């Protein structure tokens, strides 16, 4: 009975691994002398790979550049037509993949370039075939390694979400405290102002002998 349960568990984990795969494939048209960018937030120490294919058009060149939020260039390719790129994130950040089309002056209208971009990060970016060859792993061992990496990635995601939740809760509590103190200060100011107005008007009316 233990063996069928283990197989069922393994199949369930395989299904989950397919459903949770971090794969993003997109295609779009890039007009001449235009720039299109894709942004994505990625966690720390995550392997990111990408494969791109840009259709060729006469006299048109498309440059590819991958940068982080600080403007650091992680990958750059002039006259990019077809290729791959890979990098590992140093910190949680927003990464940008930009395609820029350049057409020389004096040339008339040309058809748009068709761009296909396929990015992977995390477990799906790793090449387990090379790992299996390097470490001489059996197919089942390779799947177990992949599931281990996937479970670690899920745990890291939950840990990050927990840390973010704690940070947001602390920020919310701090904001509530500041709002409370500001409200008390405003009330004190209003009471003080109202008292001063009453005393001022009382002295004024007494000076005019309107009241005793």
TORLOKOL-123925 format. One record per residue (C-alpha): x, y, z; residue number from 1. Coordinates in Angstrom, 2 decimals, padded with zeros to 5 digits. Layout:
BEGIN
+---------+---------+---------+-----+
!       u !       v !       w ! pos !
+---------+---------+---------+-----+
!       X !       Y !       Z ! NUM !
...
+---------+---------+---------+-----+
END
This chain:
BEGIN
+---------+---------+---------+-----+
!       u !       v !       w ! pos !
+---------+---------+---------+-----+
!  000.00 !  000.00 !  000.00 !   1 !
!  002.91 !  002.37 !  000.66 !   2 !
!  004.23 !  002.15 ! -002.90 !   3 !
!  000.94 !  003.19 ! -004.63 !   4 !
!  000.59 !  006.08 ! -002.20 !   5 !
!  004.11 !  007.21 ! -002.96 !   6 !
!  003.43 !  007.03 ! -006.70 !   7 !
!  000.17 !  008.94 ! -006.28 !   8 !
!  001.96 !  011.61 ! -004.24 !   9 !
!  004.67 !  011.87 ! -006.87 !  10 !
!  002.09 !  012.26 ! -009.65 !  11 !
!  000.30 !  014.95 ! -007.64 !  12 !
!  003.53 !  016.85 ! -007.16 !  13 !
!  004.28 !  016.55 ! -010.87 !  14 !
!  000.87 !  018.05 ! -011.71 !  15 !
!  001.48 !  020.88 ! -009.26 !  16 !
!  004.89 !  021.50 ! -010.75 !  17 !
!  003.36 !  021.87 ! -014.20 !  18 !
!  000.67 !  024.23 ! -012.90 !  19 !
!  003.16 !  026.35 ! -010.95 !  20 !
!  005.73 !  026.66 ! -013.75 !  21 !
!  007.13 !  030.17 ! -014.03 !  22 !
!  007.05 !  030.46 ! -017.79 !  23 !
!  006.06 !  033.57 ! -019.70 !  24 !
!  005.81 !  033.57 ! -023.50 !  25 !
!  004.66 !  036.67 ! -025.35 !  26 !
!  004.66 !  037.96 ! -028.90 !  27 !
!  003.97 !  041.42 ! -030.30 !  28 !
!  004.61 !  043.71 ! -033.27 !  29 !
!  007.37 !  046.32 ! -033.02 !  30 !
!  006.85 !  049.34 ! -035.32 !  31 !
!  009.86 !  051.12 ! -036.81 !  32 !
!  011.52 !  053.74 ! -034.55 !  33 !
!  009.56 !  052.59 ! -031.51 !  34 !
!  010.37 !  051.07 ! -028.14 !  35 !
!  008.46 !  048.46 ! -026.18 !  36 !
!  009.35 !  047.18 ! -022.72 !  37 !
!  008.19 !  044.40 ! -020.44 !  38 !
!  008.57 !  044.61 ! -016.66 !  39 !
!  008.45 !  041.92 ! -014.02 !  40 !
!  009.20 !  041.66 ! -010.30 !  41 !
!  011.53 !  038.78 ! -009.42 !  42 !
!  012.82 !  037.56 ! -006.06 !  43 !
!  016.43 !  037.41 ! -004.93 !  44 !
!  018.85 !  034.69 ! -006.13 !  45 !
!  016.55 !  033.54 ! -008.94 !  46 !
!  017.86 !  032.31 ! -012.28 !  47 !
!  016.20 !  034.03 ! -015.23 !  48 !
!  016.53 !  032.85 ! -018.81 !  49 !
!  015.05 !  034.24 ! -021.98 !  50 !
!  014.83 !  033.34 ! -025.64 !  51 !
!  013.88 !  035.88 ! -028.27 !  52 !
!  013.19 !  035.90 ! -031.98 !  53 !
!  012.80 !  039.12 ! -034.00 !  54 !
!  011.66 !  038.98 ! -037.61 !  55 !
!  014.04 !  040.60 ! -040.08 !  56 !
!  013.06 !  043.65 ! -042.09 !  57 !
!  015.26 !  045.50 ! -044.61 !  58 !
!  017.23 !  048.43 ! -043.12 !  59 !
!  015.62 !  047.95 ! -039.69 !  60 !
!  017.59 !  047.02 ! -036.59 !  61 !
!  016.17 !  046.04 ! -033.21 !  62 !
!  018.25 !  046.42 ! -030.07 !  63 !
!  017.58 !  044.41 ! -026.91 !  64 !
!  018.45 !  045.57 ! -023.40 !  65 !
!  017.70 !  044.02 ! -020.00 !  66 !
!  018.07 !  046.33 ! -016.98 !  67 !
!  017.09 !  046.51 ! -013.32 !  68 !
!  015.39 !  049.39 ! -011.51 !  69 !
!  018.78 !  051.06 ! -010.90 !  70 !
!  019.58 !  051.11 ! -014.61 !  71 !
!  022.27 !  048.41 ! -014.44 !  72 !
!  022.53 !  046.57 ! -017.75 !  73 !
!  022.19 !  042.82 ! -017.27 !  74 !
!  022.12 !  041.96 ! -020.97 !  75 !
!  022.50 !  044.03 ! -024.12 !  76 !
!  022.43 !  043.07 ! -027.79 !  77 !
!  022.52 !  045.37 ! -030.80 !  78 !
!  020.78 !  044.27 ! -033.98 !  79 !
!  019.15 !  041.42 ! -032.07 !  80 !
!  017.51 !  038.88 ! -034.33 !  81 !
!  017.53 !  035.59 ! -032.45 !  82 !
!  019.24 !  034.45 ! -029.31 !  83 !
!  019.16 !  033.69 ! -025.59 !  84 !
!  020.12 !  035.45 ! -022.39 !  85 !
!  020.44 !  034.48 ! -018.74 !  86 !
!  021.19 !  036.17 ! -015.43 !  87 !
!  020.76 !  035.59 ! -011.69 !  88 !
!  019.09 !  038.25 ! -009.58 !  89 !
!  021.11 !  039.80 ! -006.75 !  90 !
!  018.08 !  041.16 ! -004.92 !  91 !
!  014.32 !  041.47 ! -005.17 !  92 !
!  013.80 !  044.03 ! -007.88 !  93 !
!  011.83 !  045.14 ! -010.92 !  94 !
!  013.49 !  044.02 ! -014.15 !  95 !
!  012.82 !  045.48 ! -017.58 !  96 !
!  013.26 !  043.89 ! -021.01 !  97 !
!  013.20 !  046.46 ! -023.81 !  98 !
!  013.18 !  046.11 ! -027.59 !  99 !
!  013.97 !  049.27 ! -029.56 ! 100 !
!  013.57 !  049.48 ! -033.33 ! 101 !
!  015.80 !  051.81 ! -035.34 ! 102 !
!  015.19 !  052.89 ! -038.93 ! 103 !
!  017.61 !  055.23 ! -040.76 ! 104 !
!  016.33 !  058.62 ! -041.87 ! 105 !
!  015.09 !  058.95 ! -045.44 ! 106 !
!  013.65 !  055.45 ! -045.69 ! 107 !
!  009.93 !  055.12 ! -046.19 ! 108 !
!  007.48 !  053.04 ! -044.21 ! 109 !
!  008.44 !  049.43 ! -043.55 ! 110 !
!  006.43 !  046.55 ! -042.08 ! 111 !
!  006.46 !  046.07 ! -038.32 ! 112 !
!  008.82 !  043.51 ! -036.87 ! 113 !
!  007.28 !  040.50 ! -035.13 ! 114 !
!  008.90 !  039.78 ! -031.77 ! 115 !
!  008.57 !  036.56 ! -029.80 ! 116 !
!  009.91 !  036.46 ! -026.25 ! 117 !
!  009.92 !  033.42 ! -023.98 ! 118 !
!  011.18 !  033.96 ! -020.44 ! 119 !
!  011.59 !  031.47 ! -017.62 ! 120 !
!  012.67 !  031.93 ! -014.04 ! 121 !
!  013.08 !  029.78 ! -011.00 ! 122 !
!  012.81 !  026.02 ! -011.38 ! 123 !
!  011.77 !  026.13 ! -015.04 ! 124 !
!  014.91 !  028.08 ! -015.96 ! 125 !
!  017.22 !  025.29 ! -014.84 ! 126 !
!  018.43 !  022.71 ! -017.31 ! 127 !
!  017.93 !  019.44 ! -015.48 ! 128 !
!  019.23 !  017.40 ! -018.39 ! 129 !
!  022.67 !  018.96 ! -017.93 ! 130 !
!  022.39 !  018.43 ! -014.17 ! 131 !
!  021.52 !  014.79 ! -014.72 ! 132 !
!  024.50 !  014.30 ! -017.01 ! 133 !
!  026.89 !  016.09 ! -014.67 ! 134 !
!  025.76 !  014.23 ! -011.55 ! 135 !
!  024.78 !  010.99 ! -013.33 ! 136 !
!  021.25 !  011.01 ! -011.97 ! 137 !
!  018.47 !  008.62 ! -012.91 ! 138 !
!  015.21 !  010.00 ! -014.37 ! 139 !
!  013.36 !  009.56 ! -011.07 ! 140 !
!  016.19 !  011.27 ! -009.20 ! 141 !
!  016.04 !  014.15 ! -011.66 ! 142 !
!  012.31 !  014.58 ! -011.06 ! 143 !
!  012.86 !  014.43 ! -007.31 ! 144 !
!  015.56 !  017.10 ! -007.63 ! 145 !
!  013.18 !  019.24 ! -009.66 ! 146 !
!  010.40 !  018.79 ! -007.11 ! 147 !
!  012.82 !  019.62 ! -004.31 ! 148 !
!  013.78 !  022.86 ! -006.04 ! 149 !
!  010.12 !  023.63 ! -006.69 ! 150 !
!  009.16 !  023.05 ! -003.05 ! 151 !
!  012.06 !  025.26 ! -001.94 ! 152 !
!  010.88 !  027.98 ! -004.31 ! 153 !
!  007.34 !  027.75 ! -002.91 ! 154 !
!  008.65 !  027.93 !  000.67 ! 155 !
!  010.74 !  030.99 ! -000.23 ! 156 !
!  007.69 !  032.64 ! -001.80 ! 157 !
!  005.63 !  032.00 !  001.33 ! 158 !
!  008.46 !  033.32 !  003.51 ! 159 !
!  008.65 !  036.47 !  001.38 ! 160 !
!  004.88 !  036.96 !  001.55 ! 161 !
!  004.99 !  036.50 !  005.33 ! 162 !
!  007.78 !  039.07 !  005.63 ! 163 !
!  005.82 !  041.49 !  003.43 ! 164 !
!  002.69 !  040.92 !  005.52 ! 165 !
!  004.62 !  041.69 !  008.72 ! 166 !
!  006.13 !  044.78 !  007.13 ! 167 !
!  002.72 !  046.01 !  005.96 ! 168 !
!  001.19 !  045.29 !  009.37 ! 169 !
!  003.95 !  047.28 !  011.10 ! 170 !
!  003.44 !  050.12 !  008.65 ! 171 !
! -000.32 !  050.03 !  009.24 ! 172 !
!  000.10 !  050.09 !  013.03 ! 173 !
!  002.60 !  052.94 !  012.79 ! 174 !
!  000.25 !  054.89 !  010.53 ! 175 !
! -002.68 !  054.34 !  012.89 ! 176 !
! -000.62 !  055.61 !  015.83 ! 177 !
!  000.43 !  058.71 !  013.92 ! 178 !
! -003.16 !  059.40 !  012.85 ! 179 !
! -004.32 !  059.02 !  016.47 ! 180 !
! -001.68 !  061.43 !  017.78 ! 181 !
! -002.41 !  063.89 !  014.99 ! 182 !
! -006.14 !  063.72 !  015.78 ! 183 !
! -005.50 !  064.38 !  019.49 ! 184 !
! -003.20 !  067.28 !  018.60 ! 185 !
! -005.83 !  068.73 !  016.26 ! 186 !
! -008.51 !  068.46 !  018.93 ! 187 !
! -006.28 !  070.18 !  021.49 ! 188 !
! -005.58 !  072.96 !  018.99 ! 189 !
! -009.30 !  073.41 !  018.26 ! 190 !
! -010.22 !  073.49 !  021.98 ! 191 !
! -007.43 !  075.98 !  022.68 ! 192 !
! -008.48 !  078.17 !  019.76 ! 193 !
! -012.14 !  078.08 !  020.82 ! 194 !
! -011.19 !  079.02 !  024.43 ! 195 !
! -009.04 !  081.91 !  023.21 ! 196 !
! -011.88 !  083.18 !  020.98 ! 197 !
! -014.34 !  083.09 !  023.90 ! 198 !
! -011.94 !  084.98 !  026.20 ! 199 !
! -011.11 !  087.52 !  023.50 ! 200 !
! -014.76 !  088.21 !  022.70 ! 201 !
! -015.56 !  088.50 !  026.42 ! 202 !
! -012.86 !  091.13 !  026.89 ! 203 !
! -013.98 !  092.92 !  023.74 ! 204 !
! -017.60 !  093.10 !  024.82 ! 205 !
! -016.58 !  094.23 !  028.29 ! 206 !
! -014.43 !  096.97 !  026.76 ! 207 !
! -017.43 !  098.13 !  024.77 ! 208 !
! -019.56 !  097.88 !  027.90 ! 209 !
! -021.95 !  095.52 !  026.14 ! 210 !
! -021.71 !  093.06 !  028.99 ! 211 !
! -020.73 !  093.32 !  032.62 ! 212 !
+---------+---------+---------+-----+
END
